[in-house]
Amino acid sequence: MSWGRFSEDGREYVVERPDTPRPWANYLTNGRYCAICSQTGGGQSFFETSGYNRILRVCGPTALLQDQPGRYVYLRDAETGQFWAANWQPICGEPSTFEARHGLGYTKVSYSLHGIESSIVYYVPPRDDCEVWMVKLRNSSAKPRRIQAFPFVKWDLANYAFNATEAGFSALFNEAFVENGTIMVSTRFWNISLGGVGNSNVRWDKWAYMTSSAEVEGFDCFDEEFFGMYRGLDNPVAIEEGRLRNTQGRGREIMGALQHSFEIAPGEEKRFVVLVGVAYRQEDAHSIKRRYDTWEEAERGLAEVDSHWDYYLGRTTVETPSNEFDLSYNIWNKYQAWITSRWSRMDSYYLGGSSIIGFRDSWQDMLAILPNDTDWARERTIYLLEHQFPDGSTLHNWDPLTNIGVKTGHSDDPMWLVLGVVEYLKESGDLMFLDESVRYYDSGSETVRQHVLRALDYTLGHMSERGIPLIMAADWNDGLDCVGRQGRGESSMVAAHLAWMLRETASLLWFVGSDALAQRYIEERDKLVKNINQHLWDGDWYIRATRDDGEAIGSSRCIEGRIYLNAQSWMVIAGAAPRSRAVRCMDSVRKYLDTDYGPALFLPAYREPDPKIGIITRFAPGTKENGTIFCHPTCWAIMAECILGRGAQAYEYWKKVSFVYRGRQPQLYKAEPYVYSEFINGPESPFY
């Protein structure tokens, strides 16, 4: 069964049925305001952080299946009383026609029912912190129609977790007022993160708003009066009766709806613009409204979105014999990378509602957009360097709103700092950047060069007796969180990462004339590579780690977790594996880990929890990190095969994991057929 296709130019994914296997979302964002918008207008919105500056929708536990609530426009025939929605959701009537187009920075939903053709284009303008809805209604029947339109949102102000767990209590702080046809809402309690020390006891410093270019005949702000008792999104009493109650005030559960009426002749079209956004002052909301108060002004805003993506996509392009590869690299992979670089793992239909961003994650995201957005990569690099300590260690994650974070001791974090800076310098040629002073998280400042050297020296100072880096709290695989709790467990992945960074940093130091320091790091690398091949080689592949008690993880002696992908690919990428072992370990990957959907992170999956390994053994077999096909490590396997000169194998791995190919099985893949998922269920899952 098919739900859609890519457009001919590849810049849109065309959804042809509304009932997709999961909500298929688009991230509409300018990097400050973000609207996650599904094929029927479902999804949430937030400003700067998802956890503490939420705008739209409480994302309940059933949202992934129901995809409600959303950005809806209810429609009602004023003569017959028949009502439906321009989105298909939330009434889900049988459409005469339905089409949703997810484009770059916009989504267009088109729906025809009861003789009315409707379309809504959603986008977030580059300059203003709001979302624009461009609504068209066309009378395709043979008689004049009187149609009422009710734009609707469900507010979820500021505090995601607090609102979700204490909905009735949080409502007591709500404020909702209407001024000149514009709904203004806020909350008198902003429960921002203070690092576990009490609550903030301040009001939210923003106002969310909803307004329209059409004449406003009525409005509602309170759930109870709009929905009525024992009713839901599919049959609100206010829509059924065609009359909003003009409710506003304080201390209630709140939503937002506006009421419009249109006389539409046969073949005639009516157009209006809805604006939903956030502002620090109420007067700012009115100023933004004036910038989008006509259809032509809204079209100009949409053109600015198109211009942004034209420029970004045009920085680097490829042309290969594979149209699928070109579609992925030139458009959708870049698009996903840009969005992820701005919002990390902050929010989605599957996980989210947190304001936390990760140190490691953010460096990886920066690397993904580096060739196409070098200026932003530089800005991001400085920001991340500011979360390092003078001893070379780093925060593991933090809340960007308050800059309060936690230092966990993950062994890989400092290495991503080194990789990020080195790759930025190689891409930009901006060697003066090494001399720029950047502050540390707690105190003092030093040059970028010193930040890099301190990160390297920190890892070199945390080695086992065998000369292998300690895994400490965990490494890239957070699920290995019990391997080194006693301070003796080792990480082969960090060993490879360190070997790679010692080589790259030495090359950089030679280039800028620091020969003595470069030589020191090469000597450290030589010792490390010798130790790796003496202690971590298992005969046909490299082990993944050692526990505190010295037992190997990812060894041929293991019954579960016998061979790990990253331990092989990273040794090749780092140049730590001699040619014969590099070929042999990657051959073992193909022999023991390859599946129909790409190489697994490791196999066999853990079936029983192991307190000496960690939470990775507690996930159901074939889910999350426990024996799945993780898309990110597959990229490293592709890199390793390219280094070995085995392009055909690299391409085969890419095809297996690529959304272009996986999306052709939508009932199995379920996720959006234009994005890489985090992981694909492994062969030991019943949902493989």
Beta strands, then each sheet from edge to edge (+ up, - down):
strand 1: 4-6
strand 2: 13-15
strand 3: 25-29
strand 4: 33-38
strand 5: 45-47
strand 6: 54-56
strand 7: 72-77
strand 8: 83-85
strand 9: 97-102
strand 10: 106-113
strand 11: 116-123
strand 12: 130-139
strand 13: 145-153
strand 14: 155-158
strand 15: 174-179
strand 16: 182-187
strand 17: 207-212
strand 18: 218-222
strand 19: 249-250
strand 20: 254-264
strand 21: 269-279
strand 22: 357-358
strand 23: 397-399
strand 24: 404-406
strand 25: 437-439
strand 26: 445-447
strand 27: 490-491
strand 28: 545-546
strand 29: 552-553
strand 30: 563-564
strand 31: 602-603
strand 32: 629-630
strand 33: 679-680
sheet 1: 1+ 2- 9+ 10- 11+ 12- 21+ 17- 16+ 15- 19+
sheet 2: 3+ 4- 5+ 6- 14+
sheet 3: 8+ 7- 13+ 20- 18+
sheet 4: 22+ 23- 24+
sheet 5: 25+ 26-
sheet 6: 27+ 28- 29+
sheet 7: 30+ 31-
sheet 8: 32+ 33-
end
